[in-house]
């Protein structure tokens, strides 16, 4: 009996050690944030609207980089004040990061805020198929190299500066956006405002704290085109997303990564004005910046027990009949044995503990799709990061195709794309992500 009691005691001691080891591993969460200025010192071709060159700077533009490390996985999120990049530019960057820093490309998400008042970065990619007349010039390789190198340097710094951290999640709400698919009496659609159209006004928020509870960084996910200013504006600017980020940073003393959502059919409430003043740019500090600050105050529970799980899948969708394809995107298409040309759409996933599911795609997505994914998700917090790791066009809600307008003309996808993407993402979130694989 005495031997049995001794064995039982040893087993209990061993279990306590194992439990404590797991706790210490789970509490090994670290994070860091880096903000890097990428404002050019010369005139640049601006991306968004027609081809045009900048004449000055209204507000500086930046990379903001967050690194997170759960003791097993290191994950990086980059938010850049630019309009978009080609997936080939993302692939070029992540190949360098893997070679120089040993970082797995699956663990790097590069999101563009989608401001239409920032310089081009890298090759045109898919837009050249739809808007060929716009790209009769070569991109500025020197500026692109600088933008790329500053990400590499910033991630090197972030990797070195990881500190013990905690994470919290919350929701906010802002009425700073509106559906932009204006419907005429004849049912035809044009760019404008549609107050009755679908919209997504939720703010998804991640709060990163230092061990002492002080703010390290915020990541705010909100759907809104960076089009407060129109093509008449020739001043470099982060537009709405950039102004909001700078305001929140001024108030909190910590960087804010603005991550755009499914903004394919969502404009800022003031849109396409000729100048910052005419577009009431500063009002977005109140309409959206203050709402982010309010949401941050509601996050009362943060934890240093954080587990990160990153994954990805390819969703294949038929291309439009007769659509051309850029040379730099050969890895993103294939032809079936039956001769059907498919787009290979990369979708990424990040699971944080058991309550946060984030998915991203290189898309200008209509909000109805991300809204449905969120509604069908078993996770309390489900966010969509748009304009991430490149741009492969607009992907519309199926019912919107009949109304025409601008967005269908710059979508490379055949009808049925919305259902294919929605079901693939929902199945992955309900299946692999929920089961923990």
VEXPA-448961 format. One line per 10 residues: number of its first residue (from 1); their letters; for each residue x, y, z of N, C-alpha, C. Coordinates in steps of 0.2 Angstrom, whole numbers, plus 2048, in hexadecimal, padded with zeros to 3 digits. Layout:
REM VEXPA-448961
NUM> a> X Y Z X Y Z X Y Z | ... .
This chain:
REM VEXPA-448961
1> xxxxxxxxxx> 804 7FA 800 800 800 800 804 806 800 | 80A 806 804 80E 80C 804 812 80D 7FE | 814 808 7FA 816 809 7F3 811 80C 7EE | 80B 80A 7EF 806 80C 7EB 805 814 7EC | 805 816 7F3 805 81D 7F4 80A 821 7F2 | 810 81E 7F2 816 821 7EF 816 822 7E8 | 814 81D 7E4 813 81E 7DD 80E 823 7DB | 808 823 7DF 803 828 7DE 806 82F 7DF | 80A 830 7E4 80D 837 7E6 812 839 7E0 | 816 834 7DE 81A 836 7D8 817 838 7D2 .
11> xxxxxxxxxx> 811 834 7D0 80D 836 7CB 80A 83D 7CB | 808 83E 7D1 805 845 7D2 80A 84A 7D1 | 810 849 7D4 816 84E 7D3 817 84F 7CC | 818 849 7C8 819 849 7C1 814 84D 7BD | 80E 84C 7BF 808 850 7BB 809 857 7BD | 80A 859 7C3 80B 860 7C5 810 863 7C1 | 816 860 7C0 81C 862 7BC 81A 863 7B5 | 816 85E 7B2 814 85F 7AB 80F 864 7AA | 80A 865 7AF 805 86B 7AF 809 871 7AF | 80E 872 7B3 811 878 7B4 815 87A 7AE .
21> xxxxxxxxxx> 818 875 7AB 81C 876 7A5 818 878 79F | 812 875 79F 80D 877 799 80B 87E 79A | 80A 880 7A1 808 887 7A2 80D 88C 7A0 | 813 88A 7A2 819 88F 7A1 81A 890 799 | 818 88A 795 819 88A 78E 813 88F 78B | 80D 88E 78E 808 892 78C 808 899 78D | 80C 89B 793 80D 8A1 795 813 8A5 791 | 816 8A1 78D 81C 8A4 789 81B 8A8 784 | 815 8AB 783 813 8B0 77E 817 8B6 77E | 81A 8B8 778 81D 8BE 777 81B 8C2 771 .
31> xxxxxxxxxx> 81C 8C8 771 81A 8CC 76B 81E 8D2 76B | 81E 8D5 765 821 8DC 764 81E 8DF 75E | 820 8E6 75E 81D 8EA 758 822 8EF 756 | 822 8F0 74F 827 8F4 74C 823 8F9 747 | 825 8FF 747 822 904 742 827 907 73E | 827 907 737 82C 909 733 829 90E 72E | 82C 913 72D 82A 918 728 82C 916 721 | 828 916 71C 829 915 715 827 91A 710 | 826 920 713 825 926 70F 82A 927 70A | 829 928 704 82E 929 6FF 830 931 6FF .
41> xxxxxxxxxx> 837 932 6FD 839 939 6FD 839 93C 6F6 | 835 938 6F1 835 93B 6EA 82E 939 6E8 | 82C 93C 6E2 826 93B 6DF 825 934 6DD | 81F 931 6DE 81E 92A 6DD 817 929 6D9 | 817 924 6D5 810 922 6D2 80C 91F 6D8 | 806 922 6D8 801 920 6DD 7FD 91B 6DB | 7FB 916 6DF 7F7 910 6DD 7F0 911 6E0 | 7EB 910 6DB 7E4 912 6DD 7E2 917 6D8 | 7DC 916 6D5 7D9 91B 6D0 7DE 91A 6CA | 7DE 920 6C6 7E2 920 6C0 7EA 921 6C1 .
51> xxxxxxxxxx> 7EE 920 6BC 7F5 921 6BD 7F6 928 6BF | 7FA 92A 6C4 7FB 931 6C6 802 931 6CA | 805 936 6CB 80B 937 6CF 80A 93C 6D5 | 80D 93A 6DA 80C 93E 6E0 810 945 6E0 | 80D 94A 6E3 811 950 6E3 813 952 6EA | 812 94E 6EF 814 950 6F6 811 94A 6FA | 811 94C 701 80F 947 706 80A 94B 70B | 804 948 70C 800 94A 711 801 948 718 | 802 941 718 804 93E 71E 808 938 71C | 80D 936 721 812 931 720 80E 92A 71F .
61> xxxxxxxxxx> 812 925 71C 80F 91E 71C 814 91A 71F | 812 914 721 816 910 725 814 908 724 | 81A 904 726 818 8FD 728 817 8FD 72F | 812 8F9 731 812 8F7 739 812 8F0 739 | 816 8ED 73D 818 8E6 73D 817 8E3 744 | 813 8DE 745 812 8DB 74C 815 8D4 74B | 819 8D2 750 81B 8CB 751 818 8C8 757 | 816 8C2 756 813 8BE 75C 816 8B7 75C | 818 8B5 762 81C 8AF 763 819 8AB 769 | 816 8A5 768 813 8A1 76D 818 89C 770 .
71> xxxxxxxxxx> 81E 89C 76E 823 898 771 824 892 76C | 820 892 767 820 88C 762 820 88F 75B | 81B 894 75A 81A 897 753 81B 89F 754 | 81F 8A1 74F 820 8A9 74F 81C 8AB 749 | 818 8B0 74A 813 8B2 745 813 8BA 744 | 813 8BC 73E 814 8C3 73C 80F 8C6 738 | 80C 8CC 73A 807 8D0 736 80A 8D6 735 | 80A 8D8 72E 80C 8DE 72C 806 8E2 729 | 806 8E8 72B 801 8ED 728 804 8F3 725 | 803 8F4 71E 807 8F9 71A 802 8FE 717 .
81> xxxxxxxxxx> 804 904 718 800 909 715 801 90A 70D | 7FE 905 70A 7FF 905 702 7F8 902 700 | 7F7 902 6F9 7F0 900 6F6 7F0 8F9 6F6 | 7F5 8F6 6F3 7F5 8EE 6F2 7FC 8EC 6EF | 7FD 8E6 6EF 803 8E3 6EC 801 8DD 6E8 | 805 8DB 6E3 804 8D5 6E0 806 8CF 6E4 | 803 8C9 6E4 805 8C3 6E8 80C 8C1 6E7 | 80F 8C3 6E0 816 8C1 6DF 81A 8C6 6E3 | 818 8CC 6E5 81D 8D0 6E9 81D 8CD 6F0 | 817 8CB 6F3 817 8C7 6F9 81B 8C1 6F9 .
91> xxxxxxxxxx> 81B 8BD 6F4 81F 8B7 6F3 827 8B9 6F3 | 828 8BE 6F0 82F 8C0 6F0 832 8C2 6F7 | 82E 8C6 6FA 82F 8C8 701 830 8C2 706 | 82B 8BD 706 82C 8B8 70A 831 8B3 709 | 833 8B2 702 839 8AE 701 83F 8B1 704 | 840 8B8 704 846 8BB 707 846 8BA 70F | 840 8BB 711 83F 8BA 719 841 8B3 71B | 83F 8AE 717 840 8A7 719 848 8A6 718 | 84B 8A9 713 852 8A8 712 856 8AB 717 | 854 8B2 719 858 8B6 71D 857 8B5 724 .
101> xxxxxxxxxx> 851 8B4 726 84F 8B4 72D 84C 8AD 72F | 84B 8A8 72A 848 8A2 72C 841 8A2 72E | 83D 8A7 72B 836 8A7 72D 832 8A4 728 | 82D 8A0 72A 829 89C 726 824 8A1 722 | 824 8A0 71C 81F 8A5 718 818 8A4 71B | 816 89E 71D 80F 89E 720 80E 8A2 726 | 813 8A4 729 812 8A8 72F 813 8AF 72E | 813 8B2 728 813 8B9 726 80D 8BB 722 | 809 8C0 725 804 8C3 721 805 8CA 720 | 805 8CC 71A 807 8D3 718 800 8D6 715 .
111> xxxxxxxxxx> 7FD 8DA 719 7F7 8DE 717 7F8 8E5 715 | 7F5 8E7 710 7F5 8EE 70D 7EE 8F1 710 | 7EF 8F7 713 7E9 8FB 715 7E5 8FD 710 | 7E7 8FD 70A 7E3 8FF 704 7E2 906 703 | 7E6 90A 705 7E6 911 704 7E7 912 6FC | 7E3 917 6F9 7E4 918 6F2 7E9 91E 6F1 | 7EC 920 6F6 7F0 926 6F5 7F8 924 6F8 | 7FA 91F 6F6 801 91C 6F7 804 91A 6F1 | 80B 919 6F1 80E 917 6EB 80D 910 6EA | 80E 90E 6E3 80F 907 6E1 814 904 6E4 .
121> xxxxxxxxxx> 813 8FD 6E5 819 8F9 6E8 819 8F3 6E4 | 81E 8F2 6E0 81F 8EC 6DC 81B 8EB 6D6 | 81B 8E6 6D2 818 8E5 6CC 810 8E6 6CD | 80D 8E7 6C7 806 8E9 6C7 802 8E2 6C9 | 804 8DD 6C6 800 8D7 6C8 7FA 8D7 6C4 | 7F4 8D4 6C7 7EE 8D3 6C4 7EA 8DA 6C2 | 7EB 8DF 6C5 7E8 8E5 6C2 7EA 8E7 6BB | 7F0 8E5 6B9 7F2 8E6 6B2 7EE 8E3 6AD | 7EA 8DE 6AF 7E6 8DA 6AA 7DF 8DE 6A9 | 7DD 8E2 6AE 7D7 8E5 6AE 7D8 8ED 6AC .
131> xxxxxxxxxx> 7DE 8EF 6AE 7DF 8F7 6AD 7E6 8F8 6AA | 7E7 8F4 6A4 7ED 8F5 6A1 7F0 8FC 69F | 7EB 900 69D 7ED 907 69C 7F0 90B 6A2 | 7EF 908 6A7 7F1 90C 6AD 7F8 90A 6AF | 7FB 905 6AC 801 902 6AE 806 902 6A8 | 807 908 6A5 80B 909 69F 812 90B 6A1 | 813 90C 6A8 81A 90D 6AB 81C 907 6AF | 823 907 6B0 826 902 6B4 825 905 6BC | 824 900 6C0 824 901 6C7 82B 904 6C9 | 82B 907 6CF 832 90A 6D2 835 905 6D6 .
141> xxxxxxxxxx> 83A 901 6D3 83D 8FC 6D6 841 8FE 6DC | 844 904 6DC 848 906 6E2 843 907 6E8 | 83D 90A 6E7 839 90B 6EC 836 904 6EF | 834 900 6EA 832 8F9 6EC 837 8F6 6F0 | 83D 8F6 6EE 843 8F3 6F2 843 8F6 6F9 | 842 8FC 6FA 843 8FF 700 83D 8FD 705 | 837 8FD 702 831 8FA 705 832 8F3 708 | 835 8EF 703 836 8E8 705 83B 8E7 70A | 841 8EB 70A 846 8EB 70E 844 8ED 715 | 840 8F2 715 83E 8F5 71C 839 8F0 720 .
151> xxxxxxxxxx> 836 8EB 71C 832 8E6 71F 837 8E1 722 | 83C 8DF 71E 841 8DA 721 845 8DD 727 | 847 8E3 727 84A 8E6 72C 845 8E7 732 | 83F 8E9 731 83A 8E9 736 838 8E3 73A | 838 8DD 736 837 8D7 738 83D 8D4 73C | 843 8D6 73A 849 8D4 73E 849 8D7 744 | 847 8DE 745 846 8E1 74B 841 8DE 74F | 83B 8DD 74C 835 8DA 750 837 8D3 753 | 83B 8CF 74F 83D 8C9 752 842 8C9 758 | 846 8CE 758 84B 8CF 75D 847 8D2 763 .
161> xxxxxxxxxx> 842 8D6 762 83F 8DA 768 839 8D7 76B | 838 8D0 76A 832 8CD 76D 833 8CD 775 | 82D 8CF 778 82D 8D0 77F 827 8CC 782 | 827 8CA 788 821 8C6 78B 81B 8CB 78A | 815 8C8 788 80F 8CB 786 809 8C8 787 | 803 8CB 787 7FD 8C9 788 7F8 8CB 782 | 7F3 8C7 781 7EF 8C8 77B 7E7 8C9 77D | 7E4 8CD 77A 7DC 8CE 77B 7D9 8CF 775 | 7D2 8CE 775 7CE 8CE 76E 7C8 8D2 770 | 7C6 8D6 76B 7BF 8D9 76C 7BC 8DB 766 .
171> xxxxxxxxxx> 7B6 8DE 767 7B2 8E1 761 7B1 8E8 762 | 7B0 8EC 75D 7AE 8F3 75D 7A9 8F4 757 | 7A7 8FA 757 7A2 8FB 751 7A3 903 74F | 7A3 904 748 7A4 90A 746 79F 90B 73F | 79C 911 73F 798 912 739 79C 917 734 | 7A3 916 734 7A7 91A 72F 7A7 917 728 | 7A3 912 727 7A3 90F 720 79C 90E 71D | 79B 90D 717 795 90C 713 796 908 70D | 791 904 70B 791 900 705 791 905 6FF | 796 904 6FA 797 909 6F5 794 907 6EE .
181> xxxxxxxxxx> 790 902 6EE 78D 8FF 6E8 786 903 6E7 | 787 909 6E5 781 90D 6E4 77C 90A 6DF | 776 90A 6E0 771 906 6DC 76C 90C 6D9 | 76C 90C 6D2 767 910 6CF 760 90E 6CE | 75C 912 6CC 755 910 6CC 754 90A 6C7 | 758 909 6C2 758 904 6BD 75C 8FE 6C0 | 75E 8FE 6C6 762 8F8 6C9 769 8F8 6C7 | 76B 8FC 6C3 772 8FC 6C1 776 8FF 6C7 | 77D 8FD 6C7 781 8FF 6CD 787 903 6CA | 789 908 6CF 78F 90C 6CD 792 90E 6D4 .
191> xxxxxxxxxx> 798 910 6D4 79C 912 6DA 798 918 6DD | 797 917 6E4 793 91D 6E7 792 91B 6EE | 78C 91C 6F0 78A 91A 6F7 783 916 6F7 | 783 911 6FB 77C 90D 6FB 77B 90B 702 | 777 910 706 776 90F 70D 772 909 70F | 76F 906 70A 76B 900 70B 76F 8F9 709 | 775 8FA 707 779 8F4 705 77C 8F1 70A | 77F 8EB 709 782 8E7 70F 788 8EB 711 | 78A 8EA 717 790 8EE 71A 792 8EA 720 | 798 8EB 722 79B 8E8 728 79E 8ED 72C .
201> xxxxxxxxxx> 79B 8EF 732 79D 8F5 736 7A1 8F2 73C | 7A2 8EC 73D 7A6 8E9 743 7AD 8EB 742 | 7B0 8ED 748 7B7 8ED 749 7BA 8E7 74D | 7BE 8E3 74A 7C1 8DE 74D 7C8 8E0 750 | 7C9 8DF 757 7CF 8E2 75A 7D3 8DD 75E | 7D9 8DD 75C 7DE 8D9 760 7E2 8DE 764 | 7E3 8DD 76B 7E7 8E1 76F 7ED 8DD 772 | 7F3 8E0 771 7F9 8DD 773 7FC 8E1 779 | 7FD 8DE 77F 7FF 8E1 784 806 8DF 786 | 80A 8E3 78A 810 8E1 78D 80E 8DD 793 .
211> xxxxxxxxxx> 813 8DA 796 811 8D6 79C 80E 8DA 7A2 | 810 8E1 7A2 80D 8E5 7A7 807 8E8 7A6 | 804 8E6 7A0 7FD 8E8 79E 7FD 8EE 79A | 803 8F1 799 803 8F7 794 802 8F5 78D | 7FF 8FA 789 7FE 8F8 782 804 8F7 77E | 805 8F2 77A 80A 8F1 776 808 8F3 76F | 802 8F0 76C 800 8F2 766 7F8 8F0 765 | 7F5 8F3 760 7EE 8F1 75F 7EE 8EF 757 | 7EA 8EA 756 7E8 8E8 74F 7E1 8E9 74E | 7DF 8ED 74A 7D8 8EF 748 7D6 8ED 741 .
221> xxxxxxxxxx> 7D1 8E9 741 7CE 8E6 73B 7C7 8E9 739 | 7C7 8EE 734 7C1 8F1 732 7C1 8F2 72A | 7BB 8F1 727 7BA 8F1 720 7B9 8F8 71E | 7BD 8FB 71A 7BC 902 717 7C1 903 712 | 7BF 905 70C 7C4 907 707 7C8 90D 709 | 7CE 90D 707 7D2 913 708 7D1 918 703 | 7CB 91B 702 7C9 91F 6FC 7C6 925 6FF | 7C8 928 705 7C5 92E 707 7C7 934 701 | 7CD 933 6FF 7CF 938 6FA 7CF 934 6F3 | 7CD 938 6EE 7CD 936 6E7 7D3 936 6E3 .
231> xxxxxxxxxx> 7D3 934 6DD 7D8 935 6D8 7DB 93C 6D7 | 7D7 941 6D9 7D9 948 6D8 7DF 949 6DE | 7DF 946 6E3 7E4 947 6E8 7EB 944 6E6 | 7F0 948 6E6 7F7 946 6E4 7FB 946 6EA | 7F9 946 6F0 7FD 946 6F6 7FD 93F 6F9 | 803 93C 6FB 804 936 6FE 800 936 705 | 7FC 931 706 7F8 930 70C 7F6 929 70E | 7F6 928 714 7F3 921 716 7EB 921 716 | 7E8 927 714 7E1 928 713 7DE 926 71A | 7D7 924 719 7D4 923 720 7D7 91E 724 .
241> xxxxxxxxxx> 7DA 918 722 7DD 913 726 7E3 916 72A | 7E7 91A 726 7ED 91D 728 7EC 922 72E | 7E7 927 72C 7E5 92C 731 7E3 929 738 | 7DF 924 737 7DC 921 73D 7E1 91E 741 | 7E6 91A 73E 7EC 917 741 7F0 91C 745 | 7F1 922 742 7F5 927 745 7F2 92A 74B | 7EB 92B 74A 7E7 92E 750 7E7 929 756 | 7E6 923 755 7E6 91E 75A 7ED 91D 75E | 7F2 91D 75A 7F9 91D 75C 7FA 923 761 | 7F8 929 75E 7F9 92F 762 7F6 92F 769 .
251> xxxxxxxxxx> 7F0 92B 769 7EC 92B 76F 7EE 926 774 | 7F1 920 771 7F3 91A 775 7FB 91A 776 | 7FF 91D 772 806 91C 772 808 916 770 | 804 912 76C 806 90B 76A 804 90B 763 | 808 907 75E 806 906 757 7FF 903 757 | 7FB 905 751 7F5 901 74F 7F6 8FF 748 | 7F5 8F8 747 7F5 8F5 741 7EE 8F5 73E | 7ED 8F9 739 7E6 8F9 736 7E6 8F4 730 | 7E2 8EF 731 7E1 8E9 72C 7DA 8EA 729 | 7DA 8EB 723 7D3 8EC 71F 7D0 8E6 71F .
261> xxxxxxxxxx> 7C9 8E6 71F 7C5 8E0 71E 7C2 8DF 717 | 7BC 8DC 717 7B9 8DB 710 7B6 8E2 70E | 7BA 8E6 70B 7B8 8ED 709 7B7 8ED 702 | 7B6 8E8 6FE 7B5 8E8 6F7 7AF 8EC 6F5 | 7AA 8EC 6F9 7A4 8F0 6F8 7A3 8F5 6FD | 7A8 8F7 701 7A7 8FC 706 7AC 902 706 | 7A9 908 706 7AC 90E 706 7AC 912 70C | 7B1 916 70D 7B0 91B 713 7AA 91F 712 | 7A7 921 718 7A1 925 717 7A2 92C 713 | 7A8 92F 713 7AA 934 70F 7AF 931 70A .
271> xxxxxxxxxx> 7AD 931 704 7B2 92E 6FF 7B3 931 6F8 | 7B9 931 6F6 7BB 933 6EF 7BA 93B 6EF | 7BD 93E 6F4 7BE 946 6F4 7C4 948 6F1 | 7C5 94E 6EF 7CB 950 6EC 7D1 952 6F0 | 7CF 953 6F7 7D5 954 6FB 7D3 952 702 | 7D8 952 707 7D6 94F 70E 7D1 954 711 | 7D1 95A 710 7CC 95E 713 7C5 95D 711 | 7C5 95D 70A 7BE 95C 707 7BB 955 709 | 7C0 950 70A 7BD 949 70C 7BD 948 713 | 7BD 94E 717 7BC 94E 71E 7C1 948 721 .
281> xxxxxxxxxx> 7C7 947 71F 7CB 942 721 7CC 941 729 | 7CD 947 72C 7CE 947 733 7C8 945 737 | 7C2 945 734 7BC 942 738 7BC 93B 739 | 7C0 937 735 7C1 930 736 7C4 92E 73D | 7C8 933 73F 7CB 933 746 7C5 931 74B | 7C0 935 74B 7BA 934 74F 7B6 92E 74D | 7B4 92E 747 7AF 929 744 7B2 922 745 | 7B9 921 744 7BC 91A 745 7C1 91A 74A | 7C6 91F 74B 7CB 91E 750 7C8 91E 757 | 7C3 922 758 7C0 922 75F 7BD 91B 760 .
291> xxxxxxxxxx> 7BA 919 75B 7B6 912 75C 7BB 90C 75E | 7C1 90D 75B 7C7 908 75C 7C9 909 763 | 7CA 90F 765 7CC 910 76C 7C7 90E 771 | 7C0 90F 770 7BB 90C 774 7BB 905 774 | 7BC 901 76F 7BC 8FA 76F 7C2 8F8 773 | 7C8 8FB 772 7CD 8F9 776 7CC 8F9 77E | 7C8 8FE 780 7C7 8FF 787 7C2 8F9 789 | 7BE 8F6 785 7BA 8F0 787 7BE 8EA 788 | 7C4 8E9 785 7C8 8E3 786 7CB 8E3 78D | 7C7 8DF 791 7CA 8DF 798 7CE 8D9 79A .
301> xxxxxxxxxx> 7CD 8D4 796 7D0 8CD 797 7D6 8CC 792 | 7DC 8CC 794 7E1 8CA 790 7E5 8C4 793 | 7E8 8C0 78F 7EC 8BA 791 7F3 8B9 78E | 7F7 8B6 792 7FE 8B5 790 7FE 8AD 78E | 7F8 8AA 78E 7F8 8A3 78C 7F5 8A3 785 | 7F9 8A3 780 7F7 8A4 779 7FA 89F 775 | 7F6 89C 771 7F9 897 76C 7F7 899 765 | 7FC 89A 760 7FB 89C 759 7FB 896 755 | 7F6 895 750 7F6 890 74B 7F5 893 744 | 7FA 892 740 7F9 895 739 7F8 890 734 .
311> xxxxxxxxxx> 7F4 891 72F 7F3 88C 72A 7F1 88F 724 | 7F0 88C 71E 7EE 88F 718 7EB 889 713 | 7E7 88C 70F 7E4 887 70A 7E4 88B 703 | 7E3 887 6FE 7E2 88A 6F7 7DB 889 6F5 | 7D7 88E 6F3 7D1 88D 6F0 7D1 88E 6E9 | 7CF 889 6E5 7CF 88A 6DE 7C9 88C 6DB | 7C9 892 6D7 7C3 895 6D4 7C4 896 6CD | 7BF 894 6C9 7C0 895 6C1 7C1 89D 6C0 | 7C5 89E 6BB 7C6 8A5 6B9 7C1 8A7 6B4 | 7BF 8AD 6B3 7BB 8B0 6AE 7BD 8AD 6A7 .
321> xxxxxxxxxx> 7B9 8AC 6A3 7BA 8AA 69C 7BE 8B0 698 | 7C4 8AE 695 7C7 8B2 691 7CC 8B7 695 | 7CC 8B6 69B 7D0 8BB 69F 7D8 8BA 69F | 7DC 8BF 69E 7E3 8BE 69D 7E6 8BD 6A4 | 7EC 8BC 6A5 7EF 8BB 6AB 7F7 8BD 6AB | 7F9 8C1 6B0 800 8C4 6B0 805 8BE 6B1 | 80B 8C0 6AE 810 8BB 6AE 813 8BA 6B5 | 812 8BF 6BA 815 8BE 6C1 811 8BA 6C5 | 80B 8B8 6C3 806 8B4 6C7 805 8AD 6C4 | 80A 8AA 6C1 80A 8A3 6BF 808 89E 6C4 .
331> xxxxxxxxxx> 80A 8A0 6CA 809 89B 6D0 802 89B 6D2 | 7FE 8A0 6D0 7F7 8A1 6D2 7F2 89F 6CE | 7F4 89B 6C9 7EF 898 6C4 7F1 891 6C1 | 7EC 88E 6BF 7ED 887 6BB 7E8 886 6B7 | 7E9 881 6B2 7E4 87F 6AD 7E2 878 6AE | 7DC 876 6AF 7DA 86F 6B0 7DB 86B 6AA | 7DA 865 6AB 7DA 860 6A5 7D5 862 6A0 | 7CF 865 6A3 7CA 866 69E 7CB 86D 69B | 7D0 870 69D 7D2 877 699 7CF 87D 69D | 7CC 87C 6A3 7CA 882 6A7 7CF 885 6AB .
341> xxxxxxxxxx> 7D0 88B 6AA 7D5 88F 6AE 7D3 891 6B5 | 7D7 88F 6BA 7D5 890 6C1 7D9 895 6C4 | 7D6 899 6C9 7DA 89D 6CD 7DC 89A 6D3 | 7E2 899 6D5 7E4 896 6DC 7E4 89B 6E1 | 7DF 89C 6E5 7DE 8A1 6EA 7E1 89F 6F0 | 7E6 8A2 6F3 7E9 8A0 6FA 7E5 8A3 6FF | 7E3 89F 704 7DF 8A2 70A 7E3 89F 710 | 7E4 8A4 714 7E8 8A3 71A 7E4 8A3 721 | 7E6 89F 726 7E2 89F 72C 7E7 8A0 732 | 7E4 8A3 737 7E8 8A4 73D 7E3 8A3 743 .
351> xxxxxxxxxx> 7E4 89E 747 7E0 89C 74D 7E4 89E 753 | 7E1 8A2 757 7E4 8A5 75D 7E0 8A2 763 | 7E3 89D 767 7DF 899 76C 7D9 896 769 | 7D4 896 76D 7CE 893 76A 7C8 898 769 | 7CA 89E 769 7C4 8A3 768 7C5 8A8 762 | 7CB 8A8 75F 7CC 8AC 759 7CE 8A9 753 | 7CA 8AA 74E 7CC 8A7 747 7CD 8AD 742 | 7D2 8AE 73F 7D4 8B3 73A 7D5 8B0 734 | 7D2 8B2 72E 7D4 8AF 728 7D5 8B5 723 | 7DA 8B4 71E 7DC 8B9 71A 7DC 8B7 713 .
361> xxxxxxxxxx> 7DC 8BC 70E 7DC 8BA 707 7DE 8C0 703 | 7E2 8BF 6FE 7E4 8C5 6F9 7DE 8C7 6F5 | 7D9 8CA 6F8 7D3 8CB 6F5 7D0 8D2 6F7 | 7CC 8D5 6F2 7C8 8DA 6F3 7C1 8D7 6F4 | 7BF 8D5 6FA 7B9 8D1 6FB 7B3 8D5 6FD | 7AD 8D3 6FA 7A7 8D6 6FC 7A5 8D4 704 | 7A2 8D8 707 7A1 8D7 70F 79C 8D2 710 | 798 8D0 70B 793 8CB 70D 796 8C4 70E | 79C 8C3 70B 79F 8BD 70B 7A2 8BC 712 | 7A6 8C1 714 7AA 8C1 71B 7A4 8C1 720 .
371> xxxxxxxxxx> 79F 8C4 71F 799 8C4 724 797 8BD 725 | 795 8BA 720 793 8B3 720 798 8AE 723 | 79E 8AF 722 7A3 8AB 725 7A3 8AC 72C | 7A3 8B2 72E 7A3 8B4 736 79D 8B1 739 | 797 8B2 736 791 8AF 739 791 8A8 73A | 794 8A4 735 794 89D 735 79A 89A 739 | 79E 89E 73B 7A4 89C 73F 7A3 89A 746 | 7A6 895 749 7A4 893 750 7A9 897 755 | 7AD 89B 752 7B1 89F 757 7AE 8A6 759 | 7AF 8A8 75F 7AC 8AE 761 7AF 8B4 75D .
381> xxxxxxxxxx> 7B5 8B4 75B 7B8 8B9 757 7BB 8B6 751 | 7B8 8B8 74B 7BA 8B6 745 7BB 8BD 740 | 7C1 8BE 73E 7C3 8C4 73B 7C5 8C2 734 | 7C4 8C6 72F 7C7 8C5 728 7CC 8CB 726 | 7D2 8C9 725 7D7 8CE 723 7D7 8CE 71B | 7D5 8D4 718 7D5 8D4 711 7DC 8D7 70E | 7DC 8D7 708 7E2 8DA 705 7E9 8D8 708 | 7E9 8D1 709 7EE 8CE 70D 7F2 8CA 708 | 7F9 8CA 708 7FD 8C6 704 7FC 8C7 6FD | 7FA 8CD 6FA 7F9 8CE 6F3 7F2 8D0 6F2 .
391> xxxxxxxxxx> 7F0 8D0 6EB 7EA 8D2 6E9 7E8 8CE 6E3 | 7E3 8CA 6E3 7E0 8C6 6DD 7D9 8C8 6DC | 7D8 8CF 6DC 7D2 8D1 6D9 7CC 8D2 6DE | 7C6 8D4 6DC 7C0 8D4 6DF 7BD 8CD 6DF | 7BA 8CC 6E5 7B5 8C6 6E5 7AF 8C8 6E8 | 7AA 8C7 6E3 7A3 8CA 6E5 79E 8C5 6E8 | 799 8C8 6EC 794 8C4 6EE 790 8C2 6E7 | 78E 8BC 6E7 78B 8BA 6E0 785 8BE 6DE | 780 8C0 6E3 77A 8C4 6E1 77C 8CB 6DE | 782 8CD 6DF 784 8D4 6DD 786 8D4 6D5 .
401> xxxxxxxxxx> 788 8CE 6D3 78A 8CD 6CC 785 8D0 6C7 | 77F 8CF 6C8 779 8D1 6C3 779 8D9 6C3 | 77B 8DC 6C8 77B 8E4 6C8 780 8E7 6C4 | 786 8E4 6C2 78B 8E7 6BF 78F 8EC 6C3 | 791 8F1 6C0 795 8F6 6C3 79D 8F5 6C2 | 7A1 8F8 6C6 7A8 8F8 6C5 7AB 8F1 6C8 | 7A9 8EF 6CD 7AC 8E9 6D1 7AC 8E3 6CC | 7A7 8E1 6C9 7A7 8DB 6C5 7AC 8DC 6BF | 7AD 8E2 6BD 7B2 8E2 6B7 7B9 8E1 6B9 | 7BB 8E2 6C0 7C1 8E0 6C2 7C2 8DA 6C7 .
411> xxxxxxxxxx> 7BD 8D6 6C5 7BD 8CF 6C9 7BF 8CA 6C4 | 7C4 8C6 6C6 7C6 8C0 6C1 7C3 8BA 6C2 | 7BE 8BA 6C6 7BA 8B3 6C8 7B4 8B2 6C4 | 7B3 8AC 6C2 7AD 8AA 6BF 7A7 8A9 6C4 | 7A1 8AA 6C2 79B 8A9 6C7 79C 8A3 6CB | 79A 8A3 6D1 79A 89E 6D6 7A0 89F 6DB | 7A4 8A4 6DA 7AA 8A5 6DE 7A9 8A6 6E5 | 7A3 8AA 6E6 7A2 8AB 6ED 7A0 8A5 6F1 | 79C 8A1 6EE 79A 89B 6F2 7A0 896 6F3 | 7A4 895 6EE 7AA 891 6EE 7AF 894 6F4 .
421> xxxxxxxxxx> 7B0 89A 6F4 7B4 89D 6FA 7B1 89C 700 | 7AB 89E 701 7A7 89E 707 7A7 897 70A | 7A5 892 706 7A5 88B 709 7AC 888 70B | 7B1 88A 707 7B8 888 708 7BA 88B 70F | 7B9 891 710 7BB 894 716 7B7 892 71C | 7B1 892 71C 7AC 88F 721 7AE 888 723 | 7AF 884 71E 7B1 87D 71F 7B7 87C 723 | 7BC 880 721 7C3 880 724 7C2 883 72C | 7BE 888 72D 7BE 88B 733 7BA 886 738 | 7B4 883 735 7B0 87F 739 7B4 878 73A .
431> xxxxxxx> 7B8 876 736 7BC 870 736 7C3 870 739 | 7C8 871 735 7CF 871 737 7D0 876 73D | 7CE 87C 73C 7CF 881 741 7CC 87F 748 | 7C6 87D 747 7C2 87C 74E 7C5 875 751 | 7C7 870 74D 7CA 86A 750 7D1 86B 752 | 7D4 871 751 7DB 872 753 7E0 870 74F | 7DF 86D 749 7E4 86B 744 7E8 871 741 .
